[in-house]
Amino acid sequence: MPDKIFPRGRGALLFLVLLAHVLFVPAVSWLGVLCAGGLNALLCLLWLAAAKKIQAPDAWALIRRAPVWLRRLSCLALLLLSAWYALRTAQRGAIFLNQTALPEWSAWAGTIALLILCWRIARRGAPALCLWAVPMAWLAGGIAVLSLVLSLSDWQFTPALLSGAFSPSGVLRQLLAVLPATFFLLLFTGYDADLPSGRPVLTGALCAAILAGLTVLRAGAVLGPACARMTAYPVYAASGVFAAGTLARSEVIFGVAFAICILAKTALALSVIRQSWLALRGGQPSKQKEVQT
């Protein structure tokens, strides 16, 4: 298993965890999603600049510099926060699967199954998770883009699409929704003069913002704002407007992309649990080496 984090892996993982949020976004807030994604990328840039100034290879390095009591308190807080986040993400993913593709699969059984599967992905740490994320990002992103392109003929733009699409409170709400996942990713990200990972991280954040905005816009343009407001998962429902060969329910293909994103989001939180637990047992958060790809 790899013991180094690939810079592109960080960007790919960030892309996946940010895109996972889109599944639960109201279809009328596409502009708010786009703006929140841009602000999130700006926050990543600010962290990278701060890490460069203090010469921190990642956020774990700051924890290592802290007094023992503060280091243990920080790791305990991260462990509890990430455990809650992993459970919440897996539960929401299981409920989505129960209500759409797998009605015979109970929500709690789905939650447990997702947690076990994600732990299998995350148990070897962030380097292995980031390595896994690279092909998964291409797969999920490719499916999402293909779905957008194939449904273009069904888009209908109306003035109602702009009504309520942007509001300061809506942008803040969308930003707060993606901040925890971004924070977890940035725990493993910092400054390295020889092996910079700033560009991949920003690329992942911006690509996720653009694709999220377009996906939410498609939901409103296909379903119509009124119908989208009454639909539980408008982004998923709007992806089923075209037929893929003999597959009548094309939204199933689109659902695969978001299933991957949910797996990545849960696995990232479990990686933080693993790293925090290692520190609490008496060790220190391991220093992650990087290689340029």
C-alpha positions in Angstrom: 0.0 0.0 0.0 1.3 3.5 -0.7 2.8 5.6 2.1 2.7 8.8 0.1 -0.1 11.1 -0.9 -0.3 12.0 -4.6 -1.0 15.7 -5.0 -3.6 14.9 -7.7 -5.2 12.5 -5.3 -6.0 15.3 -3.0 -7.7 17.3 -5.7 -9.6 14.2 -6.9 -10.8 13.4 -3.4 -11.9 17.0 -2.8 -13.8 17.0 -6.0 -15.7 13.8 -5.0 -16.6 14.9 -1.4 -17.8 18.3 -2.6 -19.9 16.9 -5.4 -21.6 14.5 -3.0 -23.5 17.4 -1.4 -25.3 18.3 -4.7 -27.6 15.3 -4.3 -29.5 17.0 -1.5 -29.5 20.6 -2.8 -32.8 22.3 -3.8 -33.0 22.8 -7.5 -33.8 26.5 -7.3 -30.4 27.4 -5.6 -28.0 26.7 -8.5 -26.5 30.1 -8.4 -26.0 29.9 -4.7 -24.3 26.6 -5.1 -21.9 28.0 -7.7 -21.1 31.0 -5.5 -20.6 28.8 -2.4 -18.2 26.6 -4.4 -16.2 29.6 -5.4 -16.0 30.8 -1.8 -15.0 27.4 -0.7 -12.1 27.4 -3.2 -11.1 30.8 -1.9 -10.9 29.3 1.6 -8.7 26.5 0.4 -6.4 29.1 -1.2 -6.3 31.0 2.1 -5.3 27.9 4.0 -2.6 27.0 1.5 -1.2 30.6 1.8 -1.3 30.3 5.6 0.4 26.9 5.5 3.2 28.4 3.3 3.7 31.2 5.7 4.0 29.0 8.8 5.8 26.2 6.8 3.2 23.5 7.7 3.2 20.4 5.5 -0.3 19.7 6.7 -2.7 20.5 9.6 -1.5 17.5 11.5 1.9 19.2 11.7 0.3 22.0 13.7 -1.2 19.4 16.1 2.2 17.9 16.5 3.6 21.3 17.6 1.0 21.7 20.3 1.5 20.8 23.9 0.6 17.2 24.8 -2.7 18.0 26.5 -3.8 20.3 23.6 -2.8 17.7 21.0 -4.8 15.0 22.7 -7.8 17.3 23.1 -7.6 18.3 19.5 -7.4 14.7 18.3 -10.3 13.6 20.6 -12.4 16.5 19.2 -11.5 15.5 15.6 -12.3 11.9 16.3 -15.8 12.7 17.7 -16.6 15.2 15.0 -15.5 12.9 12.1 -17.4 9.9 13.7 -20.6 11.9 13.8 -20.0 13.2 10.2 -19.3 9.7 8.9 -22.4 8.3 10.5 -24.6 11.2 9.2 -23.2 10.9 5.7 -23.6 7.2 5.5 -27.2 7.5 6.9 -28.2 10.1 4.4 -26.7 8.0 1.6 -28.5 4.9 2.8 -31.9 6.8 3.0 -31.3 8.0 -0.6 -30.7 4.5 -1.8 -33.7 3.2 0.1 -36.0 5.8 -1.4 -34.8 5.4 -5.0 -32.9 2.4 -6.1 -33.1 -0.1 -3.2 -36.5 0.1 -1.5 -36.0 -3.4 0.0 -32.8 -2.3 1.8 -33.6 -0.7 5.2 -31.9 2.6 6.0 -30.0 1.2 9.0 -28.8 -1.9 7.2 -27.7 0.4 4.4 -25.9 2.7 6.8 -24.0 -0.2 8.4 -23.1 -1.6 5.0 -21.9 1.8 3.7 -19.7 2.3 6.9 -18.2 -1.1 6.5 -17.4 -0.6 2.8 -16.0 2.9 3.4 -13.8 1.6 6.2 -12.4 -1.0 3.8 -11.5 1.9 1.6 -10.1 4.2 4.4 -8.4 1.7 6.7 -5.0 2.1 5.1 -5.0 5.8 5.5 -5.2 8.9 3.5 -2.5 7.9 0.9 -4.5 4.9 -0.2 -7.7 6.8 -0.2 -6.3 9.6 -2.4 -4.9 7.0 -4.8 -8.4 5.4 -5.0 -10.0 8.8 -5.6 -8.1 9.6 -8.8 -9.9 7.0 -11.1 -13.1 7.4 -9.2 -13.1 11.2 -9.8 -12.7 10.6 -13.5 -15.5 8.0 -13.5 -18.0 10.1 -11.4 -17.2 13.3 -13.2 -17.4 11.7 -16.6 -20.9 10.2 -15.8 -22.1 13.6 -14.5 -20.9 15.5 -17.5 -22.3 12.9 -19.9 -25.6 13.1 -18.2 -25.7 16.8 -18.5 -24.8 16.7 -22.2 -27.4 14.0 -23.1 -30.2 16.0 -21.4 -29.5 19.4 -23.0 -32.4 19.1 -25.4 -34.8 18.9 -22.4 -33.6 22.1 -20.7 -36.1 24.9 -20.6 -34.9 28.3 -19.3 -37.6 30.5 -17.7 -37.4 33.6 -15.6 -38.4 31.5 -12.6 -34.9 29.9 -12.7 -33.4 33.2 -11.6 -36.0 33.8 -8.9 -34.5 32.6 -5.6 -31.4 31.3 -7.3 -29.2 33.6 -5.2 -29.4 35.0 -1.7 -26.7 35.7 0.8 -28.3 33.4 3.3 -28.6 30.6 0.7 -24.9 31.0 -0.2 -23.9 30.8 3.4 -26.1 27.8 4.0 -24.5 25.9 1.0 -21.0 27.0 2.1 -21.5 25.7 5.6 -22.8 22.4 4.2 -19.5 21.7 2.3 -17.1 23.2 4.9 -16.7 20.0 7.1 -15.7 17.8 4.2 -13.2 20.5 3.0 -11.8 20.8 6.5 -11.2 17.1 6.7 -9.4 17.1 3.4 -7.3 20.1 4.3 -6.1 18.3 7.5 -4.0 16.3 5.1 -2.9 19.3 3.0 -0.3 22.0 3.4 2.8 23.5 2.0 5.8 21.8 0.3 8.1 23.9 -1.8 9.3 20.9 -3.8 6.0 19.1 -4.2 3.2 21.6 -4.3 -0.4 20.4 -4.1 -2.1 23.8 -4.3 -3.0 23.6 -7.9 -4.6 20.1 -7.8 -6.6 21.1 -4.7 -7.9 24.3 -6.3 -8.6 22.5 -9.5 -10.7 19.9 -7.7 -12.6 22.6 -5.7 -13.4 24.7 -8.8 -14.4 21.7 -11.0 -16.7 20.6 -8.3 -18.2 24.1 -8.0 -18.8 24.4 -11.7 -20.2 20.9 -12.1 -22.4 21.2 -9.0 -23.8 24.5 -10.3 -24.6 23.1 -13.7 -26.2 19.9 -12.2 -28.5 21.9 -10.0 -29.3 24.2 -12.8 -30.2 21.2 -15.0 -32.6 20.0 -12.3 -34.5 23.3 -12.4 -34.4 23.6 -16.1 -35.7 20.1 -16.7 -38.3 19.7 -14.0 -39.3 23.3 -13.7 -38.9 25.3 -10.4 -42.4 24.4 -9.1 -42.0 20.6 -9.7 -38.4 20.7 -8.4 -39.5 22.1 -5.1 -41.9 19.2 -4.6 -39.3 16.5 -5.5 -37.2 14.9 -2.8 -34.1 14.5 -4.9 -34.5 16.9 -7.8 -31.0 16.5 -9.1 -31.4 12.7 -9.3 -34.9 12.9 -10.8 -33.9 15.3 -13.5 -31.2 13.0 -14.7 -33.8 10.4 -15.9 -35.1 12.4 -18.8 -33.3 10.4 -21.4 -33.0 6.7 -22.2 -29.6 5.0 -22.3 -30.0 2.2 -24.8 -32.2 -0.5 -23.3 -32.0 1.2 -19.9 -35.2 3.2 -19.4 -34.2 4.6 -16.0 -31.1 6.6 -17.0 -31.0 8.2 -13.5 -29.6 4.9 -12.3 -26.4 5.6 -14.2 -26.3 9.1 -12.7 -26.9 7.6 -9.3 -23.7 5.6 -9.6 -21.7 8.8 -9.8 -23.2 10.1 -6.6 -22.8 6.7 -4.8 -19.1 7.0 -5.5 -19.1 10.5 -4.1 -20.9 9.4 -0.9 -18.4 6.6 -0.5 -15.5 9.1 -0.8 -17.1 11.5 1.7 -17.7 8.9 4.3 -14.2 7.3 3.8 -12.5 10.7 4.2 -14.2 11.1 7.6 -13.2 7.6 8.6 -9.6 8.4 7.6 -9.7 11.3 10.1 -11.0 8.9 12.7 -8.1 6.5 12.0 -5.5 9.3 12.1 -6.9 10.8 15.3 -7.1 7.4 17.0 -3.4 6.7 16.2 -2.5 10.0 17.8 -4.6 9.3 20.9 -3.0 5.9 21.5 0.3 7.6 22.1 1.7 8.1 18.6 1.7 11.2 16.5 -0.2 11.9 13.4 2.0 10.5 10.7 3.8 12.9 8.4 2.6 12.4 4.9 5.1 12.4 2.1 4.0 13.4 -1.4 5.0 12.6 -4.9 4.4 14.7 -8.0 2.2 13.1 -10.6 
